[in-house]
Amino acid sequence: MLQGDVSFSIDRQKFEADGKWDGLKGYLTNSKLPKNQVIENYAHLWRIEQAFRISKTDLKIRPVYHRLQCRIEAHICIAFVA
């Protein structure tokens, strides 16, 4: 809750400078991929995030009774495909 006189001002110079960036999107990566492939891969990012979300919540792989890494990986792979 504000009490008393309230005043504000807009720095028009900063406002105009900021407007130059409206509608632009930048990508920063350390990948060696060509720029069009980076943009294409970024467009599919939602699929990667969905796969992680599924693997964290819906993928029921417990209990795992294996000791060898190759068998654990196979168990996870079978559970994921199922």
PDB file with one MODEL, atoms N, CA, C and O in Angstrom:
MODEL        1
ATOM      1  N   MET A   1       0.838  -1.165   0.000  1.00  0.00           N
ATOM      2  CA  MET A   1       0.000   0.000   0.000  1.00  0.00           C
ATOM      3  C   MET A   1       0.891   1.239   0.000  1.00  0.00           C
ATOM      4  O   MET A   1       1.811   1.358   0.809  1.00  0.00           O
ATOM      5  N   LEU A   2       0.608   2.138  -0.900  1.00  0.00           N
ATOM      6  CA  LEU A   2       1.371   3.377  -1.008  1.00  0.00           C
ATOM      7  C   LEU A   2       0.617   4.504  -0.337  1.00  0.00           C
ATOM      8  O   LEU A   2      -0.605   4.606  -0.450  1.00  0.00           O
ATOM      9  N   GLN A   3       1.342   5.334   0.350  1.00  0.00           N
ATOM     10  CA  GLN A   3       0.723   6.486   0.992  1.00  0.00           C
ATOM     11  C   GLN A   3       1.477   7.745   0.571  1.00  0.00           C
ATOM     12  O   GLN A   3       2.683   7.705   0.330  1.00  0.00           O
ATOM     13  N   GLY A   4       0.775   8.828   0.487  1.00  0.00           N
ATOM     14  CA  GLY A   4       1.401  10.085   0.120  1.00  0.00           C
ATOM     15  C   GLY A   4       1.479  10.244  -1.388  1.00  0.00           C
ATOM     16  O   GLY A   4       0.865   9.484  -2.136  1.00  0.00           O
ATOM     17  N   ASP A   5       2.237  11.233  -1.824  1.00  0.00           N
ATOM     18  CA  ASP A   5       2.394  11.504  -3.255  1.00  0.00           C
ATOM     19  C   ASP A   5       3.341  10.483  -3.879  1.00  0.00           C
ATOM     20  O   ASP A   5       4.403  10.187  -3.332  1.00  0.00           O
ATOM     21  N   VAL A   6       2.946   9.958  -5.016  1.00  0.00           N
ATOM     22  CA  VAL A   6       3.760   8.998  -5.749  1.00  0.00           C
ATOM     23  C   VAL A   6       4.012   9.585  -7.132  1.00  0.00           C
ATOM     24  O   VAL A   6       3.084  10.052  -7.793  1.00  0.00           O
ATOM     25  N   SER A   7       5.239   9.562  -7.558  1.00  0.00           N
ATOM     26  CA  SER A   7       5.557  10.044  -8.909  1.00  0.00           C
ATOM     27  C   SER A   7       6.500   9.047  -9.574  1.00  0.00           C
ATOM     28  O   SER A   7       7.230   8.316  -8.904  1.00  0.00           O
ATOM     29  N   PHE A   8       6.470   9.033 -10.872  1.00  0.00           N
ATOM     30  CA  PHE A   8       7.359   8.168 -11.629  1.00  0.00           C
ATOM     31  C   PHE A   8       7.744   8.887 -12.913  1.00  0.00           C
ATOM     32  O   PHE A   8       7.098   9.850 -13.327  1.00  0.00           O
ATOM     33  N   SER A   9       8.801   8.401 -13.524  1.00  0.00           N
ATOM     34  CA  SER A   9       9.231   8.960 -14.802  1.00  0.00           C
ATOM     35  C   SER A   9       9.796   7.834 -15.657  1.00  0.00           C
ATOM     36  O   SER A   9      10.259   6.814 -15.147  1.00  0.00           O
ATOM     37  N   ILE A  10       9.749   8.040 -16.948  1.00  0.00           N
ATOM     38  CA  ILE A  10      10.250   7.062 -17.902  1.00  0.00           C
ATOM     39  C   ILE A  10      11.443   7.675 -18.628  1.00  0.00           C
ATOM     40  O   ILE A  10      11.361   8.784 -19.156  1.00  0.00           O
ATOM     41  N   ASP A  11      12.538   6.946 -18.645  1.00  0.00           N
ATOM     42  CA  ASP A  11      13.714   7.382 -19.396  1.00  0.00           C
ATOM     43  C   ASP A  11      13.469   7.021 -20.861  1.00  0.00           C
ATOM     44  O   ASP A  11      13.656   5.870 -21.256  1.00  0.00           O
ATOM     45  N   ARG A  12      13.062   7.973 -21.644  1.00  0.00           N
ATOM     46  CA  ARG A  12      12.684   7.733 -23.046  1.00  0.00           C
ATOM     47  C   ARG A  12      13.850   7.197 -23.866  1.00  0.00           C
ATOM     48  O   ARG A  12      13.648   6.384 -24.768  1.00  0.00           O
ATOM     49  N   GLN A  13      15.048   7.634 -23.570  1.00  0.00           N
ATOM     50  CA  GLN A  13      16.211   7.183 -24.311  1.00  0.00           C
ATOM     51  C   GLN A  13      16.420   5.672 -24.106  1.00  0.00           C
ATOM     52  O   GLN A  13      16.663   4.948 -25.072  1.00  0.00           O
ATOM     53  N   LYS A  14      16.328   5.200 -22.875  1.00  0.00           N
ATOM     54  CA  LYS A  14      16.453   3.766 -22.598  1.00  0.00           C
ATOM     55  C   LYS A  14      15.279   2.989 -23.186  1.00  0.00           C
ATOM     56  O   LYS A  14      15.446   1.873 -23.679  1.00  0.00           O
ATOM     57  N   PHE A  15      14.094   3.588 -23.127  1.00  0.00           N
ATOM     58  CA  PHE A  15      12.903   2.941 -23.672  1.00  0.00           C
ATOM     59  C   PHE A  15      13.059   2.715 -25.173  1.00  0.00           C
ATOM     60  O   PHE A  15      12.752   1.630 -25.668  1.00  0.00           O
ATOM     61  N   GLU A  16      13.524   3.704 -25.888  1.00  0.00           N
ATOM     62  CA  GLU A  16      13.724   3.582 -27.338  1.00  0.00           C
ATOM     63  C   GLU A  16      14.844   2.590 -27.655  1.00  0.00           C
ATOM     64  O   GLU A  16      14.725   1.807 -28.598  1.00  0.00           O
ATOM     65  N   ALA A  17      15.916   2.616 -26.885  1.00  0.00           N
ATOM     66  CA  ALA A  17      17.025   1.686 -27.113  1.00  0.00           C
ATOM     67  C   ALA A  17      16.583   0.246 -26.883  1.00  0.00           C
ATOM     68  O   ALA A  17      16.978  -0.651 -27.627  1.00  0.00           O
ATOM     69  N   ASP A  18      15.776   0.024 -25.868  1.00  0.00           N
ATOM     70  CA  ASP A  18      15.279  -1.320 -25.572  1.00  0.00           C
ATOM     71  C   ASP A  18      14.352  -1.825 -26.673  1.00  0.00           C
ATOM     72  O   ASP A  18      14.316  -3.025 -26.945  1.00  0.00           O
ATOM     73  N   GLY A  19      13.614  -0.938 -27.302  1.00  0.00           N
ATOM     74  CA  GLY A  19      12.679  -1.314 -28.361  1.00  0.00           C
ATOM     75  C   GLY A  19      13.351  -1.910 -29.583  1.00  0.00           C
ATOM     76  O   GLY A  19      12.708  -2.621 -30.356  1.00  0.00           O
ATOM     77  N   LYS A  20      14.637  -1.632 -29.773  1.00  0.00           N
ATOM     78  CA  LYS A  20      15.361  -2.189 -30.917  1.00  0.00           C
ATOM     79  C   LYS A  20      15.447  -3.708 -30.847  1.00  0.00           C
ATOM     80  O   LYS A  20      15.599  -4.371 -31.872  1.00  0.00           O
ATOM     81  N   TRP A  21      15.348  -4.260 -29.636  1.00  0.00           N
ATOM     82  CA  TRP A  21      15.494  -5.709 -29.444  1.00  0.00           C
ATOM     83  C   TRP A  21      14.160  -6.445 -29.450  1.00  0.00           C
ATOM     84  O   TRP A  21      14.151  -7.671 -29.341  1.00  0.00           O
ATOM     85  N   ASP A  22      13.057  -5.761 -29.569  1.00  0.00           N
ATOM     86  CA  ASP A  22      11.740  -6.410 -29.569  1.00  0.00           C
ATOM     87  C   ASP A  22      11.624  -7.379 -30.738  1.00  0.00           C
ATOM     88  O   ASP A  22      11.940  -7.027 -31.874  1.00  0.00           O
ATOM     89  N   GLY A  23      11.178  -8.579 -30.464  1.00  0.00           N
ATOM     90  CA  GLY A  23      10.951  -9.581 -31.504  1.00  0.00           C
ATOM     91  C   GLY A  23      12.189 -10.368 -31.895  1.00  0.00           C
ATOM     92  O   GLY A  23      12.100 -11.262 -32.737  1.00  0.00           O
ATOM     93  N   LEU A  24      13.332 -10.067 -31.314  1.00  0.00           N
ATOM     94  CA  LEU A  24      14.553 -10.805 -31.637  1.00  0.00           C
ATOM     95  C   LEU A  24      14.817 -11.867 -30.585  1.00  0.00           C
ATOM     96  O   LEU A  24      14.496 -11.697 -29.409  1.00  0.00           O
ATOM     97  N   LYS A  25      15.407 -12.961 -31.033  1.00  0.00           N
ATOM     98  CA  LYS A  25      15.747 -14.040 -30.121  1.00  0.00           C
ATOM     99  C   LYS A  25      17.179 -14.466 -30.429  1.00  0.00           C
ATOM    100  O   LYS A  25      17.541 -14.635 -31.593  1.00  0.00           O
ATOM    101  N   GLY A  26      17.981 -14.636 -29.405  1.00  0.00           N
ATOM    102  CA  GLY A  26      19.371 -15.028 -29.601  1.00  0.00           C
ATOM    103  C   GLY A  26      19.647 -16.406 -29.031  1.00  0.00           C
ATOM    104  O   GLY A  26      18.977 -16.857 -28.102  1.00  0.00           O
ATOM    105  N   TYR A  27      20.636 -17.062 -29.598  1.00  0.00           N
ATOM    106  CA  TYR A  27      21.057 -18.373 -29.140  1.00  0.00           C
ATOM    107  C   TYR A  27      22.554 -18.323 -28.848  1.00  0.00           C
ATOM    108  O   TYR A  27      23.339 -17.825 -29.656  1.00  0.00           O
ATOM    109  N   LEU A  28      22.934 -18.839 -27.698  1.00  0.00           N
ATOM    110  CA  LEU A  28      24.341 -18.900 -27.313  1.00  0.00           C
ATOM    111  C   LEU A  28      24.685 -20.358 -27.054  1.00  0.00           C
ATOM    112  O   LEU A  28      24.051 -21.013 -26.227  1.00  0.00           O
ATOM    113  N   THR A  29      25.683 -20.861 -27.754  1.00  0.00           N
ATOM    114  CA  THR A  29      26.035 -22.265 -27.616  1.00  0.00           C
ATOM    115  C   THR A  29      27.540 -22.440 -27.776  1.00  0.00           C
ATOM    116  O   THR A  29      28.220 -21.591 -28.352  1.00  0.00           O
ATOM    117  N   ASN A  30      28.042 -23.547 -27.260  1.00  0.00           N
ATOM    118  CA  ASN A  30      29.448 -23.886 -27.474  1.00  0.00           C
ATOM    119  C   ASN A  30      29.567 -25.035 -28.473  1.00  0.00           C
ATOM    120  O   ASN A  30      30.630 -25.640 -28.613  1.00  0.00           O
ATOM    121  N   SER A  31      28.483 -25.324 -29.154  1.00  0.00           N
ATOM    122  CA  SER A  31      28.432 -26.414 -30.118  1.00  0.00           C
ATOM    123  C   SER A  31      29.121 -26.015 -31.422  1.00  0.00           C
ATOM    124  O   SER A  31      29.205 -24.833 -31.758  1.00  0.00           O
ATOM    125  N   LYS A  32      29.602 -26.998 -32.134  1.00  0.00           N
ATOM    126  CA  LYS A  32      30.213 -26.772 -33.447  1.00  0.00           C
ATOM    127  C   LYS A  32      29.194 -26.922 -34.580  1.00  0.00           C
ATOM    128  O   LYS A  32      29.557 -26.879 -35.755  1.00  0.00           O
ATOM    129  N   LEU A  33      27.918 -27.098 -34.222  1.00  0.00           N
ATOM    130  CA  LEU A  33      26.872 -27.268 -35.234  1.00  0.00           C
ATOM    131  C   LEU A  33      26.672 -25.980 -36.017  1.00  0.00           C
ATOM    132  O   LEU A  33      26.922 -24.893 -35.495  1.00  0.00           O
ATOM    133  N   PRO A  34      26.222 -26.089 -37.269  1.00  0.00           N
ATOM    134  CA  PRO A  34      25.884 -24.882 -38.031  1.00  0.00           C
ATOM    135  C   PRO A  34      24.692 -24.173 -37.397  1.00  0.00           C
ATOM    136  O   PRO A  34      23.883 -24.802 -36.714  1.00  0.00           O
ATOM    137  N   LYS A  35      24.585 -22.866 -37.622  1.00  0.00           N
ATOM    138  CA  LYS A  35      23.561 -22.082 -36.931  1.00  0.00           C
ATOM    139  C   LYS A  35      22.141 -22.551 -37.225  1.00  0.00           C
ATOM    140  O   LYS A  35      21.299 -22.532 -36.327  1.00  0.00           O
ATOM    141  N   ASN A  36      21.846 -22.974 -38.461  1.00  0.00           N
ATOM    142  CA  ASN A  36      20.487 -23.438 -38.762  1.00  0.00           C
ATOM    143  C   ASN A  36      20.149 -24.723 -38.016  1.00  0.00           C
ATOM    144  O   ASN A  36      18.992 -24.941 -37.655  1.00  0.00           O
ATOM    145  N   GLN A  37      21.144 -25.573 -37.782  1.00  0.00           N
ATOM    146  CA  GLN A  37      20.905 -26.817 -37.041  1.00  0.00           C
ATOM    147  C   GLN A  37      20.710 -26.537 -35.549  1.00  0.00           C
ATOM    148  O   GLN A  37      19.920 -27.216 -34.894  1.00  0.00           O
ATOM    149  N   VAL A  38      21.418 -25.550 -35.009  1.00  0.00           N
ATOM    150  CA  VAL A  38      21.232 -25.159 -33.606  1.00  0.00           C
ATOM    151  C   VAL A  38      19.796 -24.680 -33.402  1.00  0.00           C
ATOM    152  O   VAL A  38      19.138 -25.075 -32.440  1.00  0.00           O
ATOM    153  N   ILE A  39      19.317 -23.839 -34.297  1.00  0.00           N
ATOM    154  CA  ILE A  39      17.950 -23.313 -34.189  1.00  0.00           C
ATOM    155  C   ILE A  39      16.930 -24.430 -34.326  1.00  0.00           C
ATOM    156  O   ILE A  39      15.938 -24.452 -33.597  1.00  0.00           O
ATOM    157  N   GLU A  40      17.158 -25.358 -35.249  1.00  0.00           N
ATOM    158  CA  GLU A  40      16.242 -26.485 -35.432  1.00  0.00           C
ATOM    159  C   GLU A  40      16.208 -27.370 -34.188  1.00  0.00           C
ATOM    160  O   GLU A  40      15.136 -27.794 -33.757  1.00  0.00           O
ATOM    161  N   ASN A  41      17.375 -27.649 -33.609  1.00  0.00           N
ATOM    162  CA  ASN A  41      17.432 -28.473 -32.401  1.00  0.00           C
ATOM    163  C   ASN A  41      16.744 -27.786 -31.236  1.00  0.00           C
ATOM    164  O   ASN A  41      16.081 -28.443 -30.433  1.00  0.00           O
ATOM    165  N   TYR A  42      16.893 -26.480 -31.133  1.00  0.00           N
ATOM    166  CA  TYR A  42      16.249 -25.741 -30.046  1.00  0.00           C
ATOM    167  C   TYR A  42      14.727 -25.812 -30.165  1.00  0.00           C
ATOM    168  O   TYR A  42      14.020 -25.824 -29.158  1.00  0.00           O
ATOM    169  N   ALA A  43      14.234 -25.859 -31.388  1.00  0.00           N
ATOM    170  CA  ALA A  43      12.788 -25.956 -31.603  1.00  0.00           C
ATOM    171  C   ALA A  43      12.241 -27.280 -31.076  1.00  0.00           C
ATOM    172  O   ALA A  43      11.060 -27.370 -30.742  1.00  0.00           O
ATOM    173  N   HIS A  44      13.084 -28.302 -31.000  1.00  0.00           N
ATOM    174  CA  HIS A  44      12.651 -29.622 -30.514  1.00  0.00           C
ATOM    175  C   HIS A  44      12.979 -29.831 -29.040  1.00  0.00           C
ATOM    176  O   HIS A  44      12.868 -30.948 -28.536  1.00  0.00           O
ATOM    177  N   LEU A  45      13.379 -28.780 -28.351  1.00  0.00           N
ATOM    178  CA  LEU A  45      13.756 -28.883 -26.945  1.00  0.00           C
ATOM    179  C   LEU A  45      12.617 -29.401 -26.068  1.00  0.00           C
ATOM    180  O   LEU A  45      12.854 -30.096 -25.080  1.00  0.00           O
ATOM    181  N   TRP A  46      11.383 -29.062 -26.433  1.00  0.00           N
ATOM    182  CA  TRP A  46      10.242 -29.507 -25.628  1.00  0.00           C
ATOM    183  C   TRP A  46      10.150 -31.025 -25.589  1.00  0.00           C
ATOM    184  O   TRP A  46       9.699 -31.587 -24.591  1.00  0.00           O
ATOM    185  N   ARG A  47      10.569 -31.698 -26.654  1.00  0.00           N
ATOM    186  CA  ARG A  47      10.527 -33.160 -26.671  1.00  0.00           C
ATOM    187  C   ARG A  47      11.538 -33.747 -25.687  1.00  0.00           C
ATOM    188  O   ARG A  47      11.250 -34.734 -25.010  1.00  0.00           O
ATOM    189  N   ILE A  48      12.704 -33.146 -25.612  1.00  0.00           N
ATOM    190  CA  ILE A  48      13.730 -33.597 -24.676  1.00  0.00           C
ATOM    191  C   ILE A  48      13.250 -33.391 -23.242  1.00  0.00           C
ATOM    192  O   ILE A  48      13.404 -34.271 -22.395  1.00  0.00           O
ATOM    193  N   GLU A  49      12.664 -32.214 -22.976  1.00  0.00           N
ATOM    194  CA  GLU A  49      12.157 -31.929 -21.635  1.00  0.00           C
ATOM    195  C   GLU A  49      11.028 -32.881 -21.259  1.00  0.00           C
ATOM    196  O   GLU A  49      10.927 -33.303 -20.107  1.00  0.00           O
ATOM    197  N   GLN A  50      10.176 -33.220 -22.230  1.00  0.00           N
ATOM    198  CA  GLN A  50       9.095 -34.164 -21.962  1.00  0.00           C
ATOM    199  C   GLN A  50       9.653 -35.552 -21.625  1.00  0.00           C
ATOM    200  O   GLN A  50       9.141 -36.226 -20.731  1.00  0.00           O
ATOM    201  N   ALA A  51      10.686 -35.972 -22.329  1.00  0.00           N
ATOM    202  CA  ALA A  51      11.295 -37.279 -22.053  1.00  0.00           C
ATOM    203  C   ALA A  51      11.890 -37.321 -20.648  1.00  0.00           C
ATOM    204  O   ALA A  51      11.756 -38.324 -19.947  1.00  0.00           O
ATOM    205  N   PHE A  52      12.552 -36.229 -20.232  1.00  0.00           N
ATOM    206  CA  PHE A  52      13.085 -36.173 -18.871  1.00  0.00           C
ATOM    207  C   PHE A  52      11.965 -36.200 -17.844  1.00  0.00           C
ATOM    208  O   PHE A  52      12.085 -36.855 -16.808  1.00  0.00           O
ATOM    209  N   ARG A  53      10.874 -35.491 -18.126  1.00  0.00           N
ATOM    210  CA  ARG A  53       9.745 -35.460 -17.196  1.00  0.00           C
ATOM    211  C   ARG A  53       9.150 -36.860 -17.044  1.00  0.00           C
ATOM    212  O   ARG A  53       8.821 -37.284 -15.936  1.00  0.00           O
ATOM    213  N   ILE A  54       9.015 -37.567 -18.152  1.00  0.00           N
ATOM    214  CA  ILE A  54       8.481 -38.931 -18.109  1.00  0.00           C
ATOM    215  C   ILE A  54       9.420 -39.835 -17.323  1.00  0.00           C
ATOM    216  O   ILE A  54       8.982 -40.628 -16.489  1.00  0.00           O
ATOM    217  N   SER A  55      10.714 -39.707 -17.597  1.00  0.00           N
ATOM    218  CA  SER A  55      11.664 -40.590 -16.919  1.00  0.00           C
ATOM    219  C   SER A  55      11.710 -40.326 -15.417  1.00  0.00           C
ATOM    220  O   SER A  55      12.011 -41.231 -14.638  1.00  0.00           O
ATOM    221  N   LYS A  56      11.413 -39.094 -15.004  1.00  0.00           N
ATOM    222  CA  LYS A  56      11.443 -38.777 -13.576  1.00  0.00           C
ATOM    223  C   LYS A  56      10.169 -39.205 -12.859  1.00  0.00           C
ATOM    224  O   LYS A  56      10.218 -39.518 -11.669  1.00  0.00           O
ATOM    225  N   THR A  57       9.034 -39.228 -13.544  1.00  0.00           N
ATOM    226  CA  THR A  57       7.770 -39.485 -12.858  1.00  0.00           C
ATOM    227  C   THR A  57       7.123 -40.798 -13.261  1.00  0.00           C
ATOM    228  O   THR A  57       6.794 -41.615 -12.401  1.00  0.00           O
ATOM    229  N   ASP A  58       6.936 -41.010 -14.550  1.00  0.00           N
ATOM    230  CA  ASP A  58       6.129 -42.136 -15.016  1.00  0.00           C
ATOM    231  C   ASP A  58       6.899 -43.430 -15.216  1.00  0.00           C
ATOM    232  O   ASP A  58       6.302 -44.506 -15.219  1.00  0.00           O
ATOM    233  N   LEU A  59       8.196 -43.347 -15.381  1.00  0.00           N
ATOM    234  CA  LEU A  59       8.988 -44.539 -15.657  1.00  0.00           C
ATOM    235  C   LEU A  59       9.229 -45.301 -14.360  1.00  0.00           C
ATOM    236  O   LEU A  59      10.007 -44.875 -13.506  1.00  0.00           O
ATOM    237  N   LYS A  60       8.548 -46.434 -14.229  1.00  0.00           N
ATOM    238  CA  LYS A  60       8.633 -47.236 -13.012  1.00  0.00           C
ATOM    239  C   LYS A  60       9.635 -48.370 -13.251  1.00  0.00           C
ATOM    240  O   LYS A  60       9.286 -49.398 -13.830  1.00  0.00           O
ATOM    241  N   ILE A  61      10.868 -48.180 -12.806  1.00  0.00           N
ATOM    242  CA  ILE A  61      11.908 -49.178 -13.070  1.00  0.00           C
ATOM    243  C   ILE A  61      12.390 -49.863 -11.797  1.00  0.00           C
ATOM    244  O   ILE A  61      13.331 -50.656 -11.841  1.00  0.00           O
ATOM    245  N   ARG A  62      11.768 -49.572 -10.685  1.00  0.00           N
ATOM    246  CA  ARG A  62      12.177 -50.196  -9.438  1.00  0.00           C
ATOM    247  C   ARG A  62      11.409 -51.489  -9.259  1.00  0.00           C
ATOM    248  O   ARG A  62      10.273 -51.546  -9.730  1.00  0.00           O
ATOM    249  N   PRO A  63      11.893 -52.478  -8.657  1.00  0.00           N
ATOM    250  CA  PRO A  63      13.246 -52.638  -8.133  1.00  0.00           C
ATOM    251  C   PRO A  63      14.206 -53.104  -9.218  1.00  0.00           C
ATOM    252  O   PRO A  63      13.802 -53.763 -10.176  1.00  0.00           O
ATOM    253  N   VAL A  64      15.453 -52.764  -9.066  1.00  0.00           N
ATOM    254  CA  VAL A  64      16.515 -53.197  -9.969  1.00  0.00           C
ATOM    255  C   VAL A  64      17.420 -54.136  -9.181  1.00  0.00           C
ATOM    256  O   VAL A  64      18.072 -53.731  -8.220  1.00  0.00           O
ATOM    257  N   TYR A  65      17.447 -55.387  -9.603  1.00  0.00           N
ATOM    258  CA  TYR A  65      18.233 -56.393  -8.890  1.00  0.00           C
ATOM    259  C   TYR A  65      19.544 -56.720  -9.597  1.00  0.00           C
ATOM    260  O   TYR A  65      20.176 -57.728  -9.279  1.00  0.00           O
ATOM    261  N   HIS A  66      19.955 -55.906 -10.530  1.00  0.00           N
ATOM    262  CA  HIS A  66      21.169 -56.177 -11.302  1.00  0.00           C
ATOM    263  C   HIS A  66      22.374 -55.489 -10.670  1.00  0.00           C
ATOM    264  O   HIS A  66      22.241 -54.481  -9.975  1.00  0.00           O
ATOM    265  N   ARG A  67      23.557 -56.058 -10.927  1.00  0.00           N
ATOM    266  CA  ARG A  67      24.784 -55.463 -10.418  1.00  0.00           C
ATOM    267  C   ARG A  67      25.662 -54.930 -11.535  1.00  0.00           C
ATOM    268  O   ARG A  67      26.372 -53.943 -11.340  1.00  0.00           O
ATOM    269  N   LEU A  68      25.629 -55.556 -12.694  1.00  0.00           N
ATOM    270  CA  LEU A  68      26.470 -55.145 -13.818  1.00  0.00           C
ATOM    271  C   LEU A  68      25.841 -53.949 -14.536  1.00  0.00           C
ATOM    272  O   LEU A  68      24.626 -53.889 -14.723  1.00  0.00           O
ATOM    273  N   GLN A  69      26.696 -52.998 -14.936  1.00  0.00           N
ATOM    274  CA  GLN A  69      26.190 -51.779 -15.567  1.00  0.00           C
ATOM    275  C   GLN A  69      25.418 -52.087 -16.847  1.00  0.00           C
ATOM    276  O   GLN A  69      24.382 -51.473 -17.101  1.00  0.00           O
ATOM    277  N   CYS A  70      25.907 -53.030 -17.660  1.00  0.00           N
ATOM    278  CA  CYS A  70      25.222 -53.335 -18.914  1.00  0.00           C
ATOM    279  C   CYS A  70      23.823 -53.903 -18.652  1.00  0.00           C
ATOM    280  O   CYS A  70      22.897 -53.638 -19.418  1.00  0.00           O
ATOM    281  N   ARG A  71      23.667 -54.673 -17.589  1.00  0.00           N
ATOM    282  CA  ARG A  71      22.346 -55.228 -17.257  1.00  0.00           C
ATOM    283  C   ARG A  71      21.411 -54.163 -16.690  1.00  0.00           C
ATOM    284  O   ARG A  71      20.210 -54.181 -16.958  1.00  0.00           O
ATOM    285  N   ILE A  72      21.963 -53.233 -15.904  1.00  0.00           N
ATOM    286  CA  ILE A  72      21.147 -52.132 -15.385  1.00  0.00           C
ATOM    287  C   ILE A  72      20.653 -51.264 -16.535  1.00  0.00           C
ATOM    288  O   ILE A  72      19.484 -50.880 -16.574  1.00  0.00           O
ATOM    289  N   GLU A  73      21.554 -50.955 -17.478  1.00  0.00           N
ATOM    290  CA  GLU A  73      21.170 -50.155 -18.645  1.00  0.00           C
ATOM    291  C   GLU A  73      20.118 -50.876 -19.474  1.00  0.00           C
ATOM    292  O   GLU A  73      19.178 -50.249 -19.964  1.00  0.00           O
ATOM    293  N   ALA A  74      20.265 -52.189 -19.637  1.00  0.00           N
ATOM    294  CA  ALA A  74      19.274 -52.965 -20.387  1.00  0.00           C
ATOM    295  C   ALA A  74      17.923 -52.941 -19.676  1.00  0.00           C
ATOM    296  O   ALA A  74      16.885 -52.822 -20.327  1.00  0.00           O
ATOM    297  N   HIS A  75      17.926 -53.051 -18.363  1.00  0.00           N
ATOM    298  CA  HIS A  75      16.683 -53.016 -17.576  1.00  0.00           C
ATOM    299  C   HIS A  75      15.963 -51.675 -17.764  1.00  0.00           C
ATOM    300  O   HIS A  75      14.751 -51.632 -17.973  1.00  0.00           O
ATOM    301  N   ILE A  76      16.726 -50.590 -17.686  1.00  0.00           N
ATOM    302  CA  ILE A  76      16.146 -49.246 -17.866  1.00  0.00           C
ATOM    303  C   ILE A  76      15.622 -49.090 -19.278  1.00  0.00           C
ATOM    304  O   ILE A  76      14.544 -48.532 -19.481  1.00  0.00           O
ATOM    305  N   CYS A  77      16.372 -49.577 -20.263  1.00  0.00           N
ATOM    306  CA  CYS A  77      15.951 -49.485 -21.664  1.00  0.00           C
ATOM    307  C   CYS A  77      14.645 -50.249 -21.910  1.00  0.00           C
ATOM    308  O   CYS A  77      13.742 -49.746 -22.578  1.00  0.00           O
ATOM    309  N   ILE A  78      14.555 -51.452 -21.371  1.00  0.00           N
ATOM    310  CA  ILE A  78      13.326 -52.250 -21.537  1.00  0.00           C
ATOM    311  C   ILE A  78      12.139 -51.573 -20.860  1.00  0.00           C
ATOM    312  O   ILE A  78      11.041 -51.538 -21.415  1.00  0.00           O
ATOM    313  N   ALA A  79      12.359 -51.033 -19.656  1.00  0.00           N
ATOM    314  CA  ALA A  79      11.284 -50.334 -18.954  1.00  0.00           C
ATOM    315  C   ALA A  79      10.849 -49.099 -19.722  1.00  0.00           C
ATOM    316  O   ALA A  79       9.657 -48.794 -19.782  1.00  0.00           O
ATOM    317  N   PHE A  80      11.795 -48.386 -20.308  1.00  0.00           N
ATOM    318  CA  PHE A  80      11.465 -47.171 -21.066  1.00  0.00           C
ATOM    319  C   PHE A  80      10.664 -47.515 -22.317  1.00  0.00           C
ATOM    320  O   PHE A  80       9.676 -46.850 -22.632  1.00  0.00           O
ATOM    321  N   VAL A  81      11.096 -48.563 -23.034  1.00  0.00           N
ATOM    322  CA  VAL A  81      10.393 -48.959 -24.264  1.00  0.00           C
ATOM    323  C   VAL A  81       9.003 -49.495 -23.939  1.00  0.00           C
ATOM    324  O   VAL A  81       8.056 -49.259 -24.689  1.00  0.00           O
ATOM    325  N   ALA A  82       8.876 -50.212 -22.829  1.00  0.00           N
ATOM    326  CA  ALA A  82       7.574 -50.760 -22.442  1.00  0.00           C
ATOM    327  C   ALA A  82       6.630 -49.639 -22.099  1.00  0.00           C
ATOM    328  O   ALA A  82       5.477 -49.888 -21.747  1.00  0.00           O
TER     329      ALA A  82
ENDMDL
END
